[in-house]
């Protein structure tokens, strides 16, 4: 089956016009999850979601969504020891 992976990192949307041949939807969703994780890791300093929408032609069949949040608790130490 041929699947397409559209990528939205919160600032940029890229529509996949080429796609890739994979055995089934589970394989496509695994590929989307791995790719979303990789993109989120590269953009860790920015908050937001990385969403990869999976299509088989014009039909949406699933998505992988990774949330990026970096939260600091407490006050940062200033000039401390």
C-alpha positions as CSV (number, residue, x, y, z in Angstrom):
1,X,0.0,0.0,0.0
2,X,1.2,3.5,-0.8
3,X,1.2,6.0,2.1
4,X,1.9,9.7,2.3
5,X,3.2,11.6,5.4
6,X,2.3,15.2,5.8
7,X,4.4,17.0,8.5
8,X,3.4,19.9,10.7
9,X,5.8,21.1,13.3
10,X,3.8,24.1,14.5
11,X,5.6,26.5,12.2
12,X,5.9,24.7,8.9
13,X,3.6,22.4,7.0
14,X,5.0,20.0,4.4
15,X,2.7,18.0,2.2
16,X,4.2,14.7,1.1
17,X,3.8,14.4,-2.7
18,X,5.9,11.3,-3.2
19,X,4.9,8.9,-0.4
20,X,6.4,5.4,0.3
21,X,5.3,1.8,-0.2
22,X,4.7,0.0,3.1
23,X,3.1,-3.4,4.0
24,X,0.2,-2.0,5.9
25,X,-1.3,0.8,8.0
26,X,0.5,-0.4,11.2
27,X,3.8,-0.1,9.4
28,X,2.9,3.4,8.2
29,X,1.9,4.5,11.7
30,X,5.1,3.2,13.2
31,X,7.1,5.1,10.5
32,X,5.1,8.3,11.3
33,X,5.8,7.8,15.1
34,X,9.5,7.3,14.6
35,X,9.7,10.4,12.3
36,X,7.6,12.6,14.6
37,X,9.9,11.6,17.5
38,X,13.0,12.5,15.6
39,X,11.6,15.9,14.5
40,X,10.5,16.6,18.1
41,X,14.0,15.7,19.4
42,X,15.6,18.1,16.9
43,X,13.3,20.9,17.9
44,X,13.2,20.3,21.6
45,X,13.8,24.0,22.5
46,X,10.5,25.0,21.0
47,X,7.1,24.2,22.6
48,X,4.3,22.7,20.5
49,X,3.3,19.6,18.7
50,X,4.8,17.7,15.9
51,X,2.0,16.0,13.9
52,X,2.5,13.6,11.0
53,X,-0.8,12.8,9.2
54,X,-0.8,9.6,7.3
55,X,-2.8,9.4,4.0
56,X,-3.4,6.6,1.5
57,X,-4.0,8.9,-1.4
58,X,-6.6,11.5,-0.5
59,X,-8.0,9.7,2.6
60,X,-6.6,10.4,6.1
61,X,-5.9,7.1,7.8
62,X,-4.1,8.1,11.0
63,X,-1.6,10.4,12.7
64,X,1.3,10.4,15.0
65,X,1.4,13.4,17.5
66,X,4.3,14.2,19.8
67,X,3.9,17.1,22.2
68,X,7.0,19.2,23.0
69,X,7.0,20.9,26.4
70,X,9.9,22.0,28.4
71,X,8.9,23.1,31.9
72,X,11.2,24.4,34.7
73,X,10.0,24.0,38.2
74,X,11.1,26.4,41.0
75,X,13.3,29.5,40.7
76,X,16.6,29.3,38.9
77,X,19.6,29.8,41.2
78,X,21.3,33.1,40.6
79,X,25.0,33.4,41.2
80,X,24.7,30.4,43.5
81,X,27.3,28.1,44.8
